[in-house]
Amino acid sequence: MFRRLRERYRMSRAIRSAIDSYPDGICFAAADGRPILANKTINSVCYELTGHTVTNADSMWQDLESRALPREAEEPTQDILLCRLRDGAIWQFQRKNLIIDRAKITQFEASDITELYHYRNRLRENNICVSELHDRQRELLKNIVQNNMDKELLRAKMRIHDNFGRLLIMTENALADNSSEMSERELFSAWENVISDMENAAIVPEARDASPQNELVQVADLIGCRVEFEGRQPRERKALLLLYAAIREALTNAVKHAGADKLTIIIDEADSKYHVRILSNGHPGSPPIREGSGLTNLRKRLEQEGATLDYRYENGVELVLTIPKE
């Protein structure tokens, strides 16, 4: 009997010694808060924070709650507390409920997380800086898109002014001595094209604050063409602007070179891209297409944003685009 008692005593001392040597704090308490076992670490930390060791686990937790550091809204606050010691160390206290032999036991753990706490704060500050940087980049991308639109508009106006000047000289020569190289019908057709281009260029600044779709519909109505969409249009602003830049160029070419009065845009959405087909009801052209300044500028702009442009010859000319969502 005495041997068994001695063995149990030595075993309990060994368990106690092992728990006391554990670097983190640990405590087990009964349902009424009475501590069953508490090692030296948790007693030492609680004494520095509250002025007494663990005499009642429930009272200890209430004292720790009154001294806990504020937490972020997204962080769990129930059963987890953070406290700062006088030397600046940050300790985390965690409470868990256990059922052992149908008895309710509460386990308390205390861990020194000073380095992790400061690292997390630095990481949060870095995330805020990165988020602000992304906001500035998104705003810069919007400005780049707007600047590209302004550049295209300026180039269009310069081209119109150049054509207008040449046409004036040719008209003056034709009226003076009837020695113009162009026939009367060609001269009138050239004037109609220049006037149409001037009207379209004048609409863009007035519709700057309008939606791209309203702007496109207004331009299409002016040149006698109807635009129809099949599928959901891009929700991302940059992808939407790229789409409408391609539609505007396709609209001009379809009306001017193929005599079209209807443009159909078919949009299929994938995980990371939009697949777009632009078809017109104009008479088929003769392949291959020779790109002018409009299509060349459109291709460059699309490729700068990771998009692609291609052609198909089936029932006329079909523009095929892939536009990334981001």
GUNUGU-118459 format. One line per 8 residues: for each residue x, y, z of N, C-alpha, C, O. Coordinates in steps of 0.2 Angstrom, whole numbers. Each point is the difference from the previous one (the first is absolute). Layout:
! GUNUGU-118459
X:Y:Z:X:Y:Z:X:Y:Z:X:Y:Z | ... .
This chain:
! GUNUGU-118459
4:-6:0:-4:6:0:4:6:0:-1:5:-4 | 6:-5:9:5:6:0:4:1:-6:1:5:-2 | 1:-11:-1:4:1:-6:-5:3:-6:3:4:-4 | -9:-6:4:-4:3:-5:-1:7:1:0:4:-5 | -1:-2:11:-1:7:2:6:4:-2:0:6:-3 | 6:-9:4:7:4:-2:0:0:-7:2:5:-3 | -4:-10:-1:1:0:-7:-5:5:-3:2:4:-4 | -8:-3:7:-5:5:-2:3:7:1:-1:5:-4 .
4:-4:10:2:6:2:6:2:-5:0:6:-2 | 5:-11:1:5:2:-5:-3:2:-7:3:4:-3 | -8:-8:1:-3:1:-6:-3:7:-1:1:4:-4 | -4:-2:10:-4:7:0:6:5:0:-1:5:-3 | 6:-6:7:6:5:0:3:1:-7:2:5:-2 | -1:-11:-1:3:0:-7:-5:4:-5:2:4:-4 | -8:-5:5:-5:3:-5:0:8:2:0:4:-5 | 0:-3:11:0:7:2:6:4:-2:0:5:-3 .
6:-9:3:6:3:-2:0:1:-7:3:5:-3 | -6:-10:-1:0:1:-7:-4:6:-2:1:4:-5 | -7:-3:8:-4:5:-2:3:7:2:-1:5:-4 | 4:-5:10:3:7:2:6:1:-5:1:6:-1 | 2:-10:-2:6:1:-5:-3:2:-7:4:2:-4 | -10:-3:3:-3:2:-6:0:7:-1:-2:4:4 | 5:-2:-10:1:8:-1:-6:4:0:0:6:2 | -6:-9:-4:-6:4:0:-4:-1:6:2:-5:4 .
-6:9:-2:-4:0:5:-6:-5:-1:-3:0:-5 | 1:-4:10:-6:-4:-1:-3:-1:7:3:0:5 | -10:-1:-5:-4:0:6:-6:-4:-1:-3:1:-5 | 1:-6:9:-6:-4:0:-4:2:6:2:0:5 | -9:2:-6:-4:2:5:-7:-4:0:-2:-2:-5 | -1:1:11:-6:-3:0:-6:5:-2:2:5:-2 | -8:-8:2:-5:4:-3:-1:6:4:-3:5:-2 | 4:-5:9:-1:6:4:6:5:0:0:4:4 .
5:-6:-8:6:5:0:6:-2:4:5:3:0 | -6:-8:4:5:-2:5:6:-3:-5:-1:-5:-3 | 7:7:4:5:-3:-4:2:-7:2:1:-1:6 | 0:-3:-11:2:-7:2:8:0:-1:3:-4:4 | -1:7:-9:7:0:-1:2:6:-4:-3:2:-5 | 8:2:7:3:6:-3:7:0:0:3:-1:6 | 1:2:-11:7:-1:0:3:7:2:-4:5:0 | 10:-4:1:4:6:2:-1:5:-5:-1:6:2 .
1:-7:-8:0:5:-5:-7:4:0:1:6:0 | -6:-9:0:-7:3:0:-1:4:7:-3:5:0 | 6:-8:5:-1:4:7:5:6:-1:-2:5:3 | 8:-5:-6:4:5:0:-3:6:-4:0:6:2 | -2:-8:-8:-3:5:-5:-6:3:4:-1:6:-1 | -4:-10:3:-6:3:3:2:4:6:-4:5:2 | 9:-6:2:2:4:6:2:7:-2:-1:5:3 | 5:-5:-9:2:6:-2:-5:4:-3:0:7:0 .
-5:-10:-3:-6:4:-3:-5:2:5:-3:5:0 | 1:-10:5:-5:2:4:2:1:7:-4:2:4 | 10:-4:-2:2:1:7:-1:-6:4:2:0:6 | -4:-6:-9:-1:-6:4:0:-6:-4:-1:1:-6 | 3:-7:8:0:-6:-4:-7:-2:-1:-5:3:2 | 5:-9:-5:-7:-3:-2:-3:-3:6:2:-6:2 | -6:9:1:-4:-2:6:-7:-3:-2:-3:-4:3 | 0:8:-8:-6:-2:-3:0:2:-7:2:5:-2 .
-3:-11:-2:1:1:-8:-5:5:-3:2:4:-4 | -8:-4:7:-5:5:-3:2:7:2:-1:4:-4 | 3:-3:10:2:7:2:6:2:-4:0:6:-2 | 5:-11:1:6:2:-4:-2:2:-7:2:5:-2 | -7:-8:-1:-2:2:-7:-3:6:0:1:4:-5 | -5:-2:10:-4:7:0:6:5:1:-1:5:-3 | 6:-6:7:5:5:1:4:1:-6:1:6:-2 | 0:-12:-2:4:1:-6:-4:4:-5:2:4:-4 .
-9:-6:3:-4:4:-4:0:8:1:0:3:-5 | 1:-1:11:0:7:1:6:3:-2:1:6:-1 | 5:-10:0:6:2:-2:2:-1:-7:6:1:-2 | -10:-5:-2:1:-2:-6:1:6:-5:-3:5:0 | 7:-7:-5:1:5:-6:-6:0:-4:-3:-5:-1 | 1:11:-2:-5:0:-5:1:-4:-6:6:-1:-2 | -11:-2:-1:1:-5:-6:-3:3:-6:-4:5:0 | 6:-7:-6:-3:2:-6:-7:-3:-1:-1:-5:3 .
-3:8:-7:-7:-2:0:0:-7:-3:-5:-4:2 | 9:2:-7:0:-7:-3:3:-5:4:0:-6:-2 | 4:8:8:3:-5:4:-5:-3:5:-4:3:3 | 5:-10:-1:-4:-3:5:2:3:7:6:0:1 | -11:2:3:1:3:6:-2:-5:6:2:0:5 | -7:-5:-7:-3:-4:5:6:-5:2:2:-4:-5 | -1:3:11:5:-5:3:7:1:-3:4:-5:1 | -2:10:-3:7:2:-2:1:7:2:-4:5:-1 .
9:-4:5:2:7:3:7:1:-2:4:-4:0 | -2:11:-1:7:2:-1:1:5:6:-4:5:1 | 10:-6:3:2:5:5:7:2:-1:4:-4:-2 | -3:10:4:7:2:0:3:1:7:-3:3:4 | 9:-6:-3:4:0:6:4:7:0:0:4:-4 | 2:-3:10:4:7:1:6:0:-4:2:6:-2 | 1:-11:0:6:0:-4:-2:0:-8:5:0:-4 | -11:0:3:-2:1:-7:-2:-7:-3:-2:0:-6 .
3:-5:9:-1:-7:-3:-8:-1:-1:-4:3:5 | 2:-6:-10:-7:-1:-1:-1:-8:1:3:-4:-3 | -8:3:7:-2:-7:2:-7:-1:-2:-5:4:1 | 3:-10:-4:-6:-2:-2:-3:-5:5:3:-5:1 | -9:6:1:-4:-4:5:-5:-3:-4:-4:3:-3 | 3:-10:3:-5:-3:-3:-4:-5:5:3:-4:4 | -10:4:-5:-4:-4:4:-3:-6:-4:-3:2:-5 | 3:-8:8:-4:-6:-4:-4:-4:6:3:0:5 .
-8:-2:-7:-4:-4:4:1:-8:-2:-1:-1:-6 | 2:-3:11:1:-7:-1:-5:-4:4:-2:2:5 | 1:-8:-7:-4:-5:3:4:-6:2:2:-4:-5 | 0:3:11:4:-6:2:-4:-4:5:-2:3:5 | 1:-9:-7:-4:-5:5:-7:4:2:-2:0:6 | -1:3:-11:-7:3:1:1:6:4:-5:3:2 | 11:-1:0:1:6:4:2:6:-4:4:-1:-5 | -6:7:6:2:6:-4:6:3:3:0:2:5 .
5:-2:-10:6:3:2:2:6:-5:-1:-1:-6 | 4:6:9:2:6:-4:7:0:0:3:0:5 | 0:1:-11:7:0:-1:2:7:-3:-3:3:-4 | 8:0:8:2:7:-2:8:-1:-2:4:-4:3 | -3:7:-9:7:0:-3:2:7:0:-4:5:-2 | 11:-4:3:3:7:-1:6:-1:-4:4:-4:2 | -3:8:-7:6:0:-4:3:6:-2:-4:5:-1 | 10:-4:1:4:6:-2:0:1:-8:3:-4:-3 .
-7:9:1:-1:0:-8:3:7:-2:-2:3:-4 | 7:0:8:2:7:-1:3:1:-7:-3:4:-4 | 7:-9:1:3:1:-7:-6:-1:-5:0:4:-5 | -4:-9:6:-6:-1:-4:-5:6:0:-2:2:-6 | 1:1:12:-4:6:0:3:6:-4:-4:3:-4 | 10:-2:5:3:6:-4:1:-1:-7:-1:4:-4 | 2:-11:2:0:-1:-7:-7:0:-3:0:3:-6 | -5:-4:10:-7:0:-3:-2:8:-1:-3:1:-5 .
6:3:10:-2:7:-1:4:3:-6:-3:4:-4 | 9:-6:3:4:2:-6:-3:-2:-6:-1:3:-5 | -2:-9:5:-3:-3:-6:-7:4:-2:-1:1:-5 | -2:0:11:-7:4:-1:2:7:-3:-3:2:-5 | 8:1:7:2:7:-3:2:-1:-7:-1:4:-4 | 5:-9:3:2:-1:-7:-6:-2:-5:0:3:-6 | -5:-6:9:-6:-2:-4:-3:7:-2:-3:1:-5 | 2:3:10:-3:7:-1:4:4:-5:-3:3:-5 .
9:-3:5:4:3:-5:-1:-3:-7:0:4:-5 | 0:-10:5:-1:-4:-7:-7:2:-2:0:1:-6 | -5:-1:10:-6:2:-2:-1:7:-3:-3:1:-5 | 6:3:8:0:7:-2:4:1:-7:-2:3:-4 | 8:-7:4:3:0:-7:-4:-3:-5:0:3:-6 | -4:-8:7:-4:-3:-5:-5:5:-2:-2:0:-6 | -1:4:11:-5:5:-2:3:5:-4:-3:2:-5 | 9:0:6:3:5:-4:2:-3:-7:-1:4:-5 .
3:-10:5:1:-3:-7:-7:-1:-4:1:1:-6 | -6:-3:9:-6:0:-3:-2:7:-3:-3:0:-6 | 4:5:10:-2:7:-2:5:2:-6:-3:3:-5 | 9:-5:6:5:1:-6:-2:-3:-6:0:3:-6 | -3:-9:6:-2:-4:-6:-6:3:-3:0:1:-6 | -5:2:10:-5:4:-3:2:6:-3:-2:1:-6 | 7:2:9:3:6:-4:3:-2:-6:0:4:-5 | 4:-9:5:3:-3:-6:-5:-1:-6:1:2:-6 .
-6:-5:8:-6:-2:-5:-2:7:-3:-2:0:-6 | 0:4:11:-3:7:-2:5:4:-5:-1:3:-5 | 8:-4:7:5:4:-4:0:-4:-7:1:4:-5 | -1:-10:5:0:-4:-7:-6:3:-4:1:1:-6 | -7:-1:9:-6:3:-3:1:7:-3:-1:1:-6 | 4:3:10:2:7:-2:5:0:-6:-1:4:-4 | 6:-8:5:5:-1:-6:-4:-2:-6:2:3:-6 | -6:-8:6:-3:-2:-6:-5:5:-3:0:1:-6 .
-3:3:11:-4:5:-3:4:6:-3:-2:2:-5 | 8:-1:8:4:6:-3:2:-3:-7:1:4:-4 | 2:-10:4:2:-2:-7:-6:0:-5:1:1:-6 | -7:-3:8:-6:0:-4:-1:7:-3:-1:1:-6 | 2:4:11:-2:7:-2:6:3:-5:-2:3:-5 | 8:-5:6:6:2:-4:-1:-3:-7:1:3:-5 | -4:-10:5:-1:-3:-7:-6:4:-3:1:1:-6 | -6:0:9:-6:4:-3:3:7:-2:-2:2:-6 .
5:1:10:3:7:-3:4:-1:-6:0:5:-4 | 4:-10:4:5:-1:-6:-4:-1:-6:1:3:-5 | -6:-8:6:-5:-2:-6:-4:6:-2:-1:2:-6 | -1:2:11:-4:6:-2:4:5:-4:-3:3:-4 | 9:-2:6:4:5:-3:2:-2:-8:-1:4:-4 | 2:-10:4:2:-3:-7:-7:1:-5:1:1:-5 | -6:-3:9:-7:0:-4:-2:7:-2:-2:1:-6 | 4:4:10:-2:7:-2:5:2:-6:-3:3:-4 .
9:-5:4:4:2:-6:-2:-3:-6:-1:3:-5 | -1:-10:5:-2:-3:-5:-7:3:-3:-1:0:-6 | -3:1:11:-7:3:-2:1:7:-4:-3:2:-5 | 8:2:8:2:7:-3:2:-1:-7:-2:4:-4 | 7:-9:3:2:-1:-6:-5:-3:-5:0:3:-6 | -5:-7:8:-5:-2:-4:-5:5:-2:-2:1:-6 | 1:4:10:-4:6:-1:3:5:-5:-3:3:-4 | 10:-3:5:3:5:-4:1:-2:-7:-1:4:-5 .
3:-10:3:2:-1:-7:-3:-7:-2:2:-3:-5 | -5:0:10:-3:-7:-2:5:-5:-1:-1:-5:-4 | 7:6:7:6:-5:-2:1:-4:6:6:-3:0 | -11:2:4:2:-5:6:0:-7:-2:-3:-2:-5 | 7:-2:8:1:-7:-1:-6:-4:2:0:-6:-3 | -4:9:7:-6:-4:3:-6:2:-4:-1:6:-2 | -3:-11:1:-7:2:-4:-4:3:5:1:1:6 | -7:2:-8:-4:4:4:-3:-5:5:-1:2:6 .
-1:-8:-8:-3:-5:5:5:-2:6:-2:0:5 | 8:-1:-7:5:-1:5:2:6:4:1:-1:6 | -2:7:-8:1:6:4:-5:0:5:1:2:6 | -7:-3:-8:-6:0:5:1:-5:5:-2:1:6 | 3:-7:-8:1:-6:5:6:2:5:-1:-2:6 | 6:5:-9:6:2:5:-3:5:5:2:-1:6 | -6:6:-8:-2:5:4:-5:-3:6:0:1:5 | -4:-6:-8:-5:-4:5:4:-3:5:-2:0:6 .
8:-4:-7:4:-3:4:3:4:5:0:-1:6 | 3:7:-8:3:5:4:-5:3:5:1:1:6 | -7:1:-8:-5:3:4:-3:-6:5:-1:2:6 | 1:-8:-8:-2:-5:5:5:-1:5:-2:0:6 | 8:0:-8:6:-1:5:0:6:5:1:-1:6 | -2:7:-8:-1:6:4:-5:0:5:0:2:6 | -6:-5:-8:-6:0:4:2:-5:6:-2:1:6 | 5:-7:-8:1:-5:5:5:2:5:0:-1:6 .
5:5:-8:5:3:4:-2:5:5:2:1:5 | -8:2:-7:-3:6:4:-4:-3:5:-1:3:5 | -1:-10:-6:-5:-3:5:4:-2:6:-3:0:6 | 9:-2:-7:4:-4:6:1:5:6:-2:-3:5 | 4:9:-6:1:4:6:-7:1:4:0:1:6 | -5:0:-10:-7:1:3:-2:-6:4:-4:1:5 | 6:-7:-7:-3:-6:3:6:-3:5:-1:-6:2 | 6:10:0:5:-2:4:-2:-3:6:3:-5:3 .
-8:8:0:-3:-2:7:-5:-5:-1:-2:-3:5 | 0:1:-11:-5:-5:-1:3:-7:0:6:-1:0 | -11:-4:0:3:-7:-1:3:-1:-6:-3:3:-5 | 7:-8:4:3:-2:-7:-5:-2:-4:0:1:-6 | -5:-5:8:-6:-3:-4:-4:6:-3:-2:0:-6 | 0:5:10:-4:6:-2:4:3:-6:-3:2:-5 | 10:-1:6:4:4:-5:0:-4:-6:-1:3:-5 | 2:-10:5:0:-4:-6:-7:0:-3:0:1:-6 .
-5:-1:9:-7:0:-3:-1:7:-4:-3:0:-5 | 5:5:9:-1:7:-4:4:0:-6:-2:2:-5 | 9:-4:5:4:0:-6:-3:-5:-5:-1:2:-6 | -2:-8:8:-3:-4:-5:-6:2:-3:-1:0:-6 | -3:4:10:-6:3:-3:2:5:-5:-4:1:-5 | 9:3:6:2:5:-5:2:-2:-6:-1:3:-6 | 4:-9:6:2:-3:-7:-4:-5:-3:2:-4:-4 | -8:3:7:-5:-5:-2:1:-7:1:-1:-4:-5 .
3:2:11:2:-7:1:-3:-2:7:0:4:5 | -3:-10:-4:-2:-2:6:4:-5:3:3:-4:-3 | -2:5:10:5:-5:3:-4:-4:5:-4:3:4 | 5:-10:-4:-3:-4:4:5:-5:4:5:-1:-3 | -7:0:9:5:-4:5:-3:-7:1:-6:0:2 | 10:-5:-2:-2:-6:3:5:-3:5:6:0:-1 | -8:-1:7:4:-2:6:1:6:4:-2:6:-1 | 5:-7:7:1:5:5:6:4:-1:5:-3:-2 .
-5:10:2:5:4:-1:5:0:6:-2:-2:6 | 8:3:-7:5:0:5:-2:5:6:-3:5:-1 | 4:-7:7:-1:4:6:6:4:2:-1:5:3 | 7:-7:-5:6:4:2:1:6:-5:-1:-1:-6 | 2:7:9:0:6:-5:5:-1:-5:-1:2:-6 | 7:-4:7:6:0:-5:-2:-5:-6:0:2:-5 | -3:-8:7:-2:-5:-5:-6:3:-4:0:-1:-6 | -4:5:9:-6:3:-3:2:5:-5:-2:1:-6 .
7:3:8:3:6:-5:4:-4:-6:-1:3:-5 | 4:-8:6:4:-3:-5:-6:-3:-5:1:0:-6 | -6:-3:9:-5:-3:-5:-3:6:-4:-1:-1:-6 | -1:6:9:-3:6:-4:5:3:-5:-3:3:-5 | 9:-3:7:5:3:-5:0:-5:-6:0:3:-6 | 0:-9:7:0:-5:-6:-7:1:-4:0:-1:-6 | -6:1:10:-6:1:-4:0:6:-4:-3:0:-5 | 5:6:8:0:6:-4:4:-1:-7:-2:3:-5 .
8:-6:6:4:-1:-6:-4:-4:-5:0:1:-6 | -3:-7:9:-3:-4:-5:-6:3:-3:-2:-1:-6 | -2:5:10:-5:4:-3:2:4:-6:-4:1:-5 | 9:3:6:2:5:-5:2:-4:-6:-2:2:-6 | 6:-8:6:2:-4:-5:-6:-3:-4:0:0:-6 | -5:-3:10:-6:-3:-3:-4:4:-4:-2:-2:-5 | 1:8:8:-4:5:-4:3:3:-6:-3:1:-5 | 10:1:6:3:3:-5:2:-4:-6:0:1:-6 .
2:-8:8:3:-4:-5:-5:-6:-3:1:-2:-5 | -5:1:10:-5:-6:-2:-7:2:0:-4:-4:-2 | 2:10:3:-7:3:-1:-4:-3:5:-6:-1:-2 | 8:-1:8:-4:-4:5:-5:5:3:2:6:1 | -7:-8:2:-5:4:4:-2:-4:6:-4:2:4 | 8:-7:-2:-1:-4:6:6:-3:2:4:-3:-4 | -2:4:11:6:-3:3:-3:-5:6:-3:3:4 | 6:-9:-4:-2:-5:5:6:-1:4:5:-2:-3 .
-5:3:10:6:-2:4:-2:-6:4:-5:1:4 | 8:-6:-4:-1:-6:4:5:-1:5:6:0:-2 | -7:0:8:4:0:6:-1:-7:4:-5:-1:2 | 11:-3:-2:0:-6:5:5:1:5:6:3:-1 | -8:-4:7:4:1:6:3:-6:3:-3:-5:1 | 10:5:-1:4:-6:3:2:2:7:-2:6:3 | 6:-10:0:2:1:7:4:7:1:-1:4:4 | 6:-3:-9:4:6:0:0:4:-6:4:5:0 .
-8:-7:-5:0:4:-6:-7:1:-3:-5:-4:2 | 4:9:-6:-6:1:-4:2:-2:-7:5:3:-3 | -9:-7:0:1:-2:-8:-6:4:-3:-6:-1:1 | 8:5:-6:-4:4:-3:0:-1:-8:6:0:-3 | -12:0:0:0:0:-8:-4:6:-2:-6:1:3 | 8:2:-8:-3:6:-2:-2:-1:-8:5:-1:-4 | -11:0:3:-2:-1:-7:-5:5:-3:-3:4:4 | 4:-3:-10:-4:5:-4:-4:-3:-5:1:-5:-3 .
-7:8:0:-4:-2:-5:2:3:-7:-4:-1:-5 | 10:4:5:2:3:-6:3:-5:-5:0:-6:1 | 1:8:-8:2:-5:-5:7:-2:2:4:4:2 | -2:-10:-4:6:-3:2:6:4:-4:-1:2:-5 | 6:-1:9:6:3:-3:5:-5:-3:-2:-6:0 | 7:8:-3:5:-5:-3:6:0:5:4:5:1 | -3:-11:2:6:-1:4:6:0:-4:0:-1:-6 | 6:3:9:1:2:7:-2:7:1:1:4:-4 .
-2:-3:11:-1:7:2:6:4:0:5:-3:3 | -4:9:-5:6:4:0:-2:5:6:-4:4:-1 | 8:-5:6:-1:5:6:2:7:-1:5:1:-3 | -10:4:4:2:7:0:2:2:7:1:-4:4 | -1:11:-3:2:2:6:-5:-1:6:2:-1:5 | -9:0:-7:-5:-1:5:1:-7:3:1:-1:6 | 0:-4:-10:0:-7:2:7:-1:3:1:-4:5 | 4:7:-8:7:-1:3:0:3:7:3:-3:5 .
-6:9:-4:0:3:7:-4:-4:5:2:-1:6 | -7:-2:-9:-5:-5:4:4:-6:3:0:-2:5 | 4:-1:-10:4:-6:2:5:2:5:1:-4:4 | 3:9:-5:5:2:5:-3:1:7:3:-2:5 | -9:6:-5:-3:1:6:-2:-6:4:1:-1:6 | -4:-4:-10:-2:-6:3:5:-4:2:0:-3:6 | 6:2:-10:6:-4:2:3:3:7:3:-4:4 | -3:11:-4:3:3:6:-4:-2:7:3:0:5 .
-10:-2:-6:-4:-2:6:0:-8:0:-4:-2:4 | 8:-1:-8:-1:-8:1:-5:-3:-5:-2:-6:1 | -2:10:-5:-5:-2:-4:3:-2:-7:5:1:-2 | -9:-5:-2:2:-2:-7:-6:2:-5:-6:1:2 | 8:0:-8:-4:2:-5:1:-5:-6:6:-1:-2 | -11:-2:-2:1:-4:-5:-6:1:-5:-5:3:2 | 5:-6:-8:-5:1:-5:-2:-7:-2:4:-5:0 | -10:4:-2:-3:-6:-4:-4:2:-6:-3:6:0 .
3:-10:-5:-4:1:-6:-5:-5:-1:2:-5:-3 | -8:6:5:-5:-5:-1:-6:3:-4:1:0:-6 | -5:3:9:-5:4:-3:2:8:1:-4:4:3 | 9:-3:-7:3:7:1:6:0:5:2:-5:2 | 0:11:0:5:0:5:-2:0:7:-5:4:2 | 8:-8:2:-2:0:7:6:1:4:6:-3:-1 | -6:8:6:5:1:5:-1:-4:6:-5:-1:2 | 11:-2:0:0:-5:5:5:3:6:6:1:-2 .
-9:0:8:5:3:5:0:-5:6:-5:-3:2 | 10:4:2:0:-3:7:3:5:4:5:3:-1 | -9:-1:6:1:5:5:1:-2:7:-5:-3:2 | 10:4:1:1:-3:7:-4:4:5:-2:6:-1 | -1:-9:6:-4:3:5:4:5:4:-3:5:2 | 9:-6:0:4:4:4:6:2:-4:4:4:3 .
